Structure formats: structure tokens, C-alpha cells
Amino acid sequence: MDAWGNFWEKGHSTTFGEYYSDGYTKGYIAQWWTAILNSADAKDLHILEVGCGNASLLPCLLDQRVKGSYTGVDAAEVRLSEAVKKRANAELKINLKGGLGIEKFDSETQFDLIASVYGLEYSPLDQSLPLLRKLLAPKGEANFLMHHSGSVITEMSAKALGEFDFESMESVVSQLKAINSELNSHAGDPAKLQQSSVAHAARDSVNEFVSLVMDAGPEERNPISVDFAKAALSYFKKLRLSEADRKTYIDGILVDFHSSKERFRQMVDVARNEEQIKEFEQQLAAAGFTNVTAKPLLKDGAPVAWNIKAK
């Protein structure tokens, strides 16, 4: 399962989806990245983003009118987001490489800045770190944000793992398939579904699930089930689509939620505590990096990432 490829193909600009739909152009990551850019000596910068997704750091670069080049590398198939496309200019050369693990990346360019936002930790560090050190220019700097085991991001990801009720989801999807089959048998005419007792029963079953989810109080409400209910209801807005398009939509619902759970699992697995981040510092040093520092990046007084710098 390509859990991250499934996410990036939706066009998201960052790991946080709609929360940062315009790229990291606001919030704590934008502040972190802008400070790094402002401290750079060179006017023209060669920048490498590791685990870039749909080029998450690029919108901020374009807003800052950075000149030079940006290269983004990600193991998943990725593409430039709309947040990038609407900002693109001739001052910054853009090179995006999807379907390529950073450990397999080859370039003759040496980079002034190598950065990663919750991405480097997914790579095989014994291979990726020595390669990144070779790619770093003599006066260059590496800056990484990595998942912190004590962050609210990790806490919410761990909580989400217990919120996937796939038995109920599969039942709802089977009801959608029943409705869709009836629609196909009536030549794709939604008006004729009113004549189908099968479609009525299936829709009542879907509505019962949706009501149960949506009517729960704030303390009992399951965010994953809410998202799934919205996805199920979206099918009814697609009744006039072609038979193939409707099938594609229904078939993709459970795939999306299985991929979502896998992403949460991976985020929890790669999060590091203080002892583990010290081990990572040692790995950086062993790969040839110097001036290594790792400190918690705080938001509202709580950690949201490990902030690592190295030369």
C-alpha cells in the first residue's frame, strides 16, 4: 500500500492537508523556515527538500522571492500543488523528483540548504545521511524538523489509530455498492431509484450510520467516522456521473481510510524521544556532519517537533 502516494495524489500541499492547504506559508513551520532563509548569506540559494511531498516548503520560498534553485525529492509519486503553481516565477528553478527515495538520489549540485519537514525520518538513515552530507555545500546547512514523541501531533496520531471502525465502514460501502448496482440497472437514471426497494433499504442503512456518527456528543464523536460519513454521503452527489466514475469513487473510499491509518501508524513509529534523538545526533556525526544541535521546537509552550541543525 502506497499510503503517502494515496495522500499526495489528492493534491495536498503539506502533510497536514487542509490545515495548511496553501503550503507552509503561515504557522510555526513557516516561521521556522523563514528564519532559516533570512539567515542565509547567499543571494542565490540551491535548496534541497527531503521527503518533500507536493513541494511543501516551496510556496514560502516563492513568497520570499528566493532566487536560485529548489529540488524536492520524495519516495512517493508527487506533483506540484496548486499553492506552488499560482506562485511560480522565473527567479527560482524548480525540480521535483517523485518515486525516488532520498538514499537513491544522485546530483552534481551541492546544496546551500538541505531541509526536511517530517520527512527524513522515513528514510534509511544509514544510507540517506552520508549521501546528504556529500550533497551539502562547504558552507551549507542542514535543517530538519522531525516527529517528537511528546508532541500533540504524535498524541493525536496515536489516538486516531483506535478510531478506525473498518467493520462498519465495510458495511456502509457494501450498501453504497447496492445502490450503485441498482442505479446501473436503471441506465444511470437517479430518478428511477425511487422505484427500487433495494436502493431504499440500502440508503436507510447508510443514513442510520451517518445519524449515529453525527448525533454523538462532542466527547463521544469519532473524527475518523465523521470523515468517513462525509465520504459516504459524497457518493449521493455523484449519482449523475458515469458508471465507471461512480465505481472508481466507491472503490477508493476504503483504500483512502486504510492508507490514512497506515500514515498515522508510521507517524507514531518514527517519533523520537530524547534518548532516540541523541542517537540521531550521533548518526549525523558519524555521517560527517558537524555543529549538530537538536532542540524541541515549541508551539504554545509544548513540543511540536525536534529542530535539528547541522553543517
C-alpha positions as a LaTeX table, in Angstrom:
\begin{tabular}{lrrr}
\hline
Residue & $x$ (\AA) & $y$ (\AA) & $z$ (\AA) \\
\hline
Met1 & 0.00 & 0.00 & 0.00 \\
Asp2 & 1.42 & 3.37 & $-1.05$ \\
Ala3 & $-0.12$ & 5.25 & 1.88 \\
Trp4 & 1.63 & 8.54 & 1.18 \\
Gly5 & 1.17 & 8.32 & $-2.58$ \\
Asn6 & $-2.56$ & 7.96 & $-1.91$ \\
Phe7 & $-2.43$ & 11.18 & 0.10 \\
Trp8 & $-0.33$ & 13.28 & $-2.29$ \\
Glu9 & $-2.38$ & 12.31 & $-5.35$ \\
Lys10 & $-5.25$ & 14.25 & $-3.75$ \\
Gly11 & $-3.24$ & 17.43 & $-4.40$ \\
His12 & $-2.45$ & 18.32 & $-0.78$ \\
Ser13 & 0.27 & 20.92 & $-0.30$ \\
Thr14 & 1.52 & 19.62 & 3.06 \\
Thr15 & 1.31 & 16.63 & 5.38 \\
Phe16 & $-1.44$ & 18.41 & 7.28 \\
Gly17 & $-3.85$ & 18.51 & 4.35 \\
Glu18 & $-6.45$ & 21.25 & 4.55 \\
Tyr19 & $-4.90$ & 22.73 & 7.69 \\
Tyr20 & $-2.08$ & 24.08 & 5.51 \\
Ser21 & $-3.72$ & 23.97 & 2.11 \\
Asp22 & $-1.62$ & 26.92 & 0.90 \\
Gly23 & 1.69 & 25.32 & 1.78 \\
Tyr24 & 3.74 & 26.23 & 4.82 \\
Thr25 & 3.13 & 29.95 & 4.38 \\
Lys26 & 1.81 & 30.53 & 7.90 \\
Gly27 & 2.16 & 28.96 & 11.33 \\
Tyr28 & 5.16 & 27.60 & 13.21 \\
Ile29 & 6.72 & 25.80 & 10.22 \\
Ala30 & 6.58 & 28.96 & 8.10 \\
Gln31 & 8.24 & 30.89 & 10.93 \\
Trp32 & 10.94 & 28.23 & 11.26 \\
Trp33 & 11.60 & 28.16 & 7.51 \\
Thr34 & 11.54 & 31.95 & 7.05 \\
Ala35 & 14.09 & 32.38 & 9.84 \\
Ile36 & 16.40 & 29.89 & 8.10 \\
Leu37 & 16.05 & 31.70 & 4.78 \\
Asn38 & 16.69 & 35.09 & 6.38 \\
Ser39 & 19.89 & 33.82 & 7.99 \\
Ala40 & 21.34 & 32.54 & 4.71 \\
Asp41 & 24.29 & 34.56 & 3.41 \\
Ala42 & 23.99 & 33.86 & $-0.31$ \\
Lys43 & 21.56 & 35.74 & $-2.53$ \\
Asp44 & 21.12 & 32.76 & $-4.84$ \\
Leu45 & 20.44 & 29.52 & $-3.00$ \\
His46 & 20.44 & 25.90 & $-4.08$ \\
Ile47 & 17.88 & 24.20 & $-1.84$ \\
Leu48 & 17.06 & 20.52 & $-1.39$ \\
Glu49 & 13.89 & 19.38 & 0.39 \\
Val50 & 13.93 & 15.77 & 1.59 \\
Gly51 & 10.59 & 13.96 & 1.77 \\
Cys52 & 9.03 & 16.98 & 0.10 \\
Gly53 & 5.56 & 15.64 & $-0.71$ \\
Asn54 & 3.98 & 18.04 & $-3.19$ \\
Ala55 & 6.83 & 20.53 & $-2.53$ \\
Ser56 & 5.66 & 21.68 & 0.90 \\
Leu57 & 8.36 & 24.30 & 1.52 \\
Leu58 & 8.25 & 25.76 & $-1.98$ \\
Pro59 & 5.29 & 28.19 & $-1.59$ \\
Cys60 & 7.11 & 30.02 & 1.20 \\
Leu61 & 10.26 & 30.21 & $-0.93$ \\
Leu62 & 8.27 & 31.78 & $-3.73$ \\
Asp63 & 6.61 & 34.25 & $-1.37$ \\
Gln64 & 10.06 & 35.24 & $-0.10$ \\
Arg65 & 11.24 & 35.74 & $-3.72$ \\
Val66 & 14.18 & 33.43 & $-3.16$ \\
Lys67 & 16.44 & 33.10 & $-6.20$ \\
Gly68 & 18.38 & 30.04 & $-7.30$ \\
Ser69 & 17.01 & 26.51 & $-7.39$ \\
Tyr70 & 14.71 & 24.23 & $-5.47$ \\
Thr71 & 14.91 & 20.44 & $-5.69$ \\
Gly72 & 12.31 & 18.28 & $-3.95$ \\
Val73 & 12.72 & 14.52 & $-3.56$ \\
Asp74 & 10.12 & 12.07 & $-2.26$ \\
Ala75 & 9.75 & 8.30 & $-2.29$ \\
Ala76 & 6.06 & 8.66 & $-3.21$ \\
Glu77 & 4.78 & 9.85 & $-6.56$ \\
Val78 & 4.30 & 13.58 & $-6.08$ \\
Arg79 & 3.45 & 16.66 & $-8.10$ \\
Leu80 & 3.48 & 20.43 & $-7.72$ \\
Ser81 & 0.50 & 21.62 & $-5.70$ \\
Glu82 & $-1.80$ & 24.45 & $-6.72$ \\
Ala83 & $-0.19$ & 26.50 & $-3.93$ \\
Val84 & 3.07 & 26.27 & $-5.91$ \\
Lys85 & 1.61 & 26.74 & $-9.38$ \\
Lys86 & $-0.09$ & 30.02 & $-8.56$ \\
Arg87 & 3.19 & 31.46 & $-7.23$ \\
Ala88 & 5.75 & 30.13 & $-9.72$ \\
Asn89 & 8.20 & 32.65 & $-11.17$ \\
Ala90 & 11.33 & 32.64 & $-13.30$ \\
Glu91 & 13.65 & 33.53 & $-10.41$ \\
Leu92 & 13.59 & 30.06 & $-8.87$ \\
Lys93 & 14.31 & 26.94 & $-10.90$ \\
Ile94 & 12.11 & 24.06 & $-9.72$ \\
Asn95 & 12.99 & 20.37 & $-9.96$ \\
Leu96 & 10.63 & 17.81 & $-8.42$ \\
Lys97 & 11.59 & 14.13 & $-8.26$ \\
Gly98 & 8.87 & 11.72 & $-7.16$ \\
Gly99 & 9.03 & 7.97 & $-6.77$ \\
Leu100 & 12.63 & 8.25 & $-5.59$ \\
Gly101 & 13.92 & 7.58 & $-2.10$ \\
Ile102 & 16.46 & 10.18 & $-1.00$ \\
Glu103 & 19.02 & 7.41 & $-0.49$ \\
Lys104 & 18.92 & 6.83 & $-4.28$ \\
Phe105 & 19.07 & 10.50 & $-5.26$ \\
Asp106 & 22.05 & 11.50 & $-7.39$ \\
Ser107 & 23.04 & 15.07 & $-8.17$ \\
Glu108 & 26.11 & 17.02 & $-9.21$ \\
Thr109 & 24.73 & 20.06 & $-7.38$ \\
Gln110 & 25.88 & 20.87 & $-3.88$ \\
Phe111 & 23.14 & 22.47 & $-1.84$ \\
Asp112 & 23.35 & 25.55 & 0.36 \\
Leu113 & 20.32 & 24.45 & 2.35 \\
Ile114 & 19.05 & 20.92 & 2.89 \\
Ala115 & 15.72 & 20.82 & 4.70 \\
Ser116 & 13.04 & 18.35 & 5.70 \\
Val117 & 9.71 & 18.71 & 7.46 \\
Tyr118 & 8.65 & 15.40 & 8.99 \\
Gly119 & 10.17 & 13.53 & 6.08 \\
Leu120 & 13.79 & 12.49 & 6.62 \\
Glu121 & 12.90 & 10.09 & 9.45 \\
Tyr122 & 11.09 & 7.78 & 6.98 \\
Ser123 & 14.31 & 7.13 & 5.04 \\
Pro124 & 17.01 & 4.51 & 5.76 \\
Leu125 & 19.27 & 6.85 & 7.73 \\
Asp126 & 22.40 & 4.71 & 7.36 \\
Gln127 & 22.17 & 5.43 & 3.62 \\
Ser128 & 20.49 & 8.84 & 3.45 \\
Leu129 & 22.63 & 10.74 & 5.96 \\
Pro130 & 26.05 & 10.07 & 4.34 \\
Leu131 & 24.55 & 10.98 & 0.95 \\
Leu132 & 23.11 & 14.23 & 2.27 \\
Arg133 & 26.44 & 15.16 & 3.81 \\
Lys134 & 28.10 & 14.75 & 0.40 \\
Leu135 & 25.40 & 16.92 & $-1.17$ \\
Leu136 & 25.85 & 19.74 & 1.35 \\
Ala137 & 27.94 & 22.67 & 0.11 \\
Pro138 & 31.07 & 23.55 & 2.13 \\
Lys139 & 29.31 & 26.45 & 3.84 \\
Gly140 & 25.87 & 24.86 & 3.66 \\
Glu141 & 23.50 & 23.98 & 6.47 \\
Ala142 & 21.01 & 21.18 & 7.07 \\
Asn143 & 17.77 & 21.85 & 8.94 \\
Phe144 & 15.33 & 19.12 & 9.85 \\
Leu145 & 12.03 & 19.04 & 11.71 \\
Met146 & 11.37 & 15.53 & 12.98 \\
His147 & 8.46 & 13.98 & 14.84 \\
His148 & 8.68 & 14.40 & 18.64 \\
Ser149 & 7.24 & 11.55 & 20.73 \\
Gly150 & 5.78 & 14.09 & 23.17 \\
Ser151 & 4.09 & 16.29 & 20.59 \\
Val152 & 0.37 & 16.78 & 20.15 \\
Ile153 & 0.86 & 15.52 & 16.57 \\
Thr154 & 2.11 & 12.17 & 17.85 \\
Glu155 & $-0.55$ & 12.09 & 20.56 \\
Met156 & $-3.37$ & 12.72 & 18.09 \\
Ser157 & $-1.92$ & 10.20 & 15.61 \\
Ala158 & $-1.80$ & 7.51 & 18.32 \\
Lys159 & $-5.38$ & 8.31 & 19.31 \\
Ala160 & $-6.55$ & 8.13 & 15.69 \\
Leu161 & $-5.23$ & 4.58 & 15.33 \\
Gly162 & $-8.02$ & 3.37 & 17.59 \\
Glu163 & $-10.76$ & 5.26 & 15.73 \\
Phe164 & $-10.94$ & 3.23 & 12.53 \\
Asp165 & $-14.05$ & 1.04 & 12.60 \\
Phe166 & $-13.47$ & $-0.89$ & 9.40 \\
Glu167 & $-16.27$ & $-3.37$ & 10.07 \\
Ser168 & $-18.84$ & $-0.54$ & 9.99 \\
Met169 & $-17.07$ & 1.13 & 7.07 \\
Glu170 & $-17.18$ & $-2.05$ & 5.00 \\
Ser171 & $-20.88$ & $-2.45$ & 5.76 \\
Val172 & $-21.63$ & 1.10 & 4.60 \\
Val173 & $-19.58$ & 0.66 & 1.43 \\
Ser174 & $-21.49$ & $-2.54$ & 0.66 \\
Gln175 & $-24.74$ & $-0.54$ & 0.90 \\
Leu176 & $-23.33$ & 2.09 & $-1.47$ \\
Lys177 & $-22.45$ & $-0.68$ & $-3.90$ \\
Ala178 & $-26.01$ & $-2.00$ & $-3.69$ \\
Ile179 & $-27.38$ & 1.45 & $-4.52$ \\
Asn180 & $-24.89$ & 1.82 & $-7.34$ \\
Ser181 & $-25.82$ & $-1.57$ & $-8.78$ \\
Glu182 & $-29.47$ & $-0.57$ & $-8.78$ \\
Leu183 & $-28.58$ & 2.72 & $-10.48$ \\
Asn184 & $-26.66$ & 0.85 & $-13.17$ \\
Ser185 & $-29.63$ & $-1.45$ & $-13.75$ \\
His186 & $-31.78$ & 1.64 & $-14.37$ \\
Ala187 & $-29.42$ & 3.04 & $-17.01$ \\
Gly188 & $-27.88$ & 5.52 & $-14.58$ \\
Asp189 & $-31.13$ & 7.43 & $-14.04$ \\
Pro190 & $-31.24$ & 8.60 & $-10.37$ \\
Ala191 & $-34.99$ & 9.32 & $-10.58$ \\
Lys192 & $-35.68$ & 5.62 & $-11.08$ \\
Leu193 & $-34.01$ & 4.73 & $-7.76$ \\
Gln194 & $-37.26$ & 5.82 & $-6.13$ \\
Gln195 & $-38.81$ & 2.66 & $-7.56$ \\
Ser196 & $-36.17$ & 0.36 & $-6.05$ \\
Ser197 & $-36.86$ & $-1.21$ & $-2.65$ \\
Val198 & $-33.23$ & $-2.39$ & $-2.59$ \\
Ala199 & $-31.93$ & 1.16 & $-3.04$ \\
His200 & $-34.33$ & 2.48 & $-0.38$ \\
Ala201 & $-33.22$ & $-0.12$ & 2.17 \\
Ala202 & $-29.54$ & 0.48 & 1.43 \\
Arg203 & $-29.92$ & 4.24 & 1.71 \\
Asp204 & $-31.79$ & 3.88 & 5.02 \\
Ser205 & $-28.88$ & 1.79 & 6.31 \\
Val206 & $-26.35$ & 4.43 & 5.24 \\
Asn207 & $-28.44$ & 7.21 & 6.80 \\
Glu208 & $-28.71$ & 5.25 & 10.05 \\
Phe209 & $-24.91$ & 5.03 & 10.26 \\
Val210 & $-24.47$ & 8.72 & 9.41 \\
Ser211 & $-27.02$ & 9.78 & 12.03 \\
Leu212 & $-25.38$ & 7.62 & 14.69 \\
Val213 & $-22.00$ & 9.22 & 13.96 \\
Met214 & $-23.13$ & 12.81 & 13.56 \\
Asp215 & $-25.56$ & 12.84 & 16.50 \\
Ala216 & $-22.89$ & 11.79 & 19.00 \\
Gly217 & $-21.93$ & 14.43 & 21.55 \\
Pro218 & $-18.59$ & 16.27 & 21.30 \\
Glu219 & $-16.91$ & 13.92 & 23.80 \\
Glu220 & $-18.13$ & 10.75 & 22.07 \\
Arg221 & $-17.75$ & 11.84 & 18.47 \\
Asn222 & $-15.23$ & 9.85 & 16.44 \\
Pro223 & $-13.41$ & 12.18 & 13.98 \\
Ile224 & $-12.45$ & 9.33 & 11.67 \\
Ser225 & $-16.04$ & 8.10 & 11.49 \\
Val226 & $-17.19$ & 11.67 & 10.81 \\
Asp227 & $-14.79$ & 11.90 & 7.88 \\
Phe228 & $-15.96$ & 8.52 & 6.62 \\
Ala229 & $-19.62$ & 9.54 & 6.91 \\
Lys230 & $-18.89$ & 12.62 & 4.81 \\
Ala231 & $-17.15$ & 10.45 & 2.22 \\
Ala232 & $-20.14$ & 8.10 & 2.09 \\
Leu233 & $-22.61$ & 10.97 & 1.71 \\
Ser234 & $-20.49$ & 12.43 & $-1.09$ \\
Tyr235 & $-21.45$ & 9.44 & $-3.22$ \\
Phe236 & $-25.00$ & 10.79 & $-3.49$ \\
Lys237 & $-23.62$ & 13.95 & $-5.13$ \\
Lys238 & $-22.10$ & 11.76 & $-7.82$ \\
Leu239 & $-25.21$ & 9.88 & $-8.95$ \\
Arg240 & $-25.16$ & 11.53 & $-12.38$ \\
Leu241 & $-21.54$ & 10.62 & $-13.06$ \\
Ser242 & $-20.67$ & 7.80 & $-15.43$ \\
Glu243 & $-20.85$ & 4.19 & $-14.26$ \\
Ala244 & $-17.03$ & 3.97 & $-14.34$ \\
Asp245 & $-16.55$ & 7.17 & $-12.31$ \\
Arg246 & $-19.05$ & 6.11 & $-9.67$ \\
Lys247 & $-17.35$ & 2.73 & $-9.31$ \\
Thr248 & $-13.96$ & 4.40 & $-9.02$ \\
Tyr249 & $-15.23$ & 6.64 & $-6.25$ \\
Ile250 & $-16.78$ & 3.81 & $-4.22$ \\
Asp251 & $-13.75$ & 1.53 & $-4.68$ \\
Gly252 & $-11.47$ & 4.30 & $-3.43$ \\
Ile253 & $-13.25$ & 5.03 & $-0.14$ \\
Leu254 & $-11.85$ & 2.14 & 1.92 \\
Val255 & $-8.46$ & 2.43 & 0.22 \\
Asp256 & $-8.25$ & 6.03 & 1.40 \\
Phe257 & $-9.07$ & 5.13 & 5.00 \\
His258 & $-6.70$ & 2.16 & 5.14 \\
Ser259 & $-4.00$ & 4.47 & 3.76 \\
Ser260 & $-4.88$ & 7.08 & 6.38 \\
Lys261 & $-4.47$ & 4.58 & 9.22 \\
Glu262 & $-1.13$ & 3.48 & 7.80 \\
Arg263 & 0.11 & 7.08 & 7.71 \\
Phe264 & $-0.89$ & 7.58 & 11.35 \\
Arg265 & 0.91 & 4.38 & 12.28 \\
Gln266 & 4.07 & 5.49 & 10.53 \\
Met267 & 3.99 & 8.92 & 12.18 \\
Val268 & 3.80 & 7.29 & 15.60 \\
Asp269 & 6.54 & 4.78 & 14.76 \\
Val270 & 9.09 & 7.38 & 13.63 \\
Ala271 & 8.52 & 9.82 & 16.52 \\
Arg272 & 11.60 & 10.13 & 18.72 \\
Asn273 & 12.04 & 10.71 & 22.43 \\
Glu274 & 15.04 & 12.46 & 23.97 \\
Glu275 & 17.19 & 9.34 & 24.08 \\
Gln276 & 16.39 & 8.49 & 20.47 \\
Ile277 & 17.16 & 12.00 & 19.24 \\
Lys278 & 20.58 & 11.77 & 20.90 \\
Glu279 & 21.15 & 8.60 & 18.91 \\
Phe280 & 20.16 & 10.51 & 15.77 \\
Glu281 & 22.69 & 13.24 & 16.63 \\
Gln282 & 25.34 & 10.52 & 16.81 \\
Gln283 & 24.24 & 9.21 & 13.43 \\
Leu284 & 24.64 & 12.68 & 11.95 \\
Ala285 & 28.13 & 12.99 & 13.39 \\
Ala286 & 29.08 & 9.53 & 12.11 \\
Ala287 & 27.91 & 10.58 & 8.63 \\
Gly288 & 30.30 & 13.57 & 8.73 \\
Phe289 & 28.01 & 16.38 & 9.91 \\
Thr290 & 29.38 & 18.91 & 12.39 \\
Asn291 & 27.90 & 21.57 & 14.69 \\
Val292 & 24.94 & 19.30 & 15.34 \\
Thr293 & 22.19 & 20.63 & 17.62 \\
Ala294 & 18.78 & 19.16 & 18.40 \\
Lys295 & 16.22 & 21.04 & 20.43 \\
Pro296 & 12.44 & 20.80 & 20.82 \\
Leu297 & 10.52 & 23.27 & 18.66 \\
Leu298 & 7.73 & 24.64 & 20.82 \\
Lys299 & 4.26 & 25.93 & 19.97 \\
Asp300 & 2.16 & 27.34 & 22.81 \\
Gly301 & 4.74 & 26.00 & 25.23 \\
Ala302 & 4.54 & 22.39 & 24.02 \\
Pro303 & 6.85 & 20.49 & 21.62 \\
Val304 & 5.68 & 20.04 & 18.05 \\
Ala305 & 8.94 & 18.75 & 16.58 \\
Trp306 & 12.63 & 18.19 & 17.09 \\
Asn307 & 14.52 & 21.06 & 15.46 \\
Ile308 & 17.87 & 19.78 & 14.19 \\
Lys309 & 20.64 & 21.85 & 12.67 \\
Ala310 & 23.92 & 20.57 & 11.26 \\
Lys311 & 26.73 & 21.62 & 8.95 \\
\hline
\end{tabular}
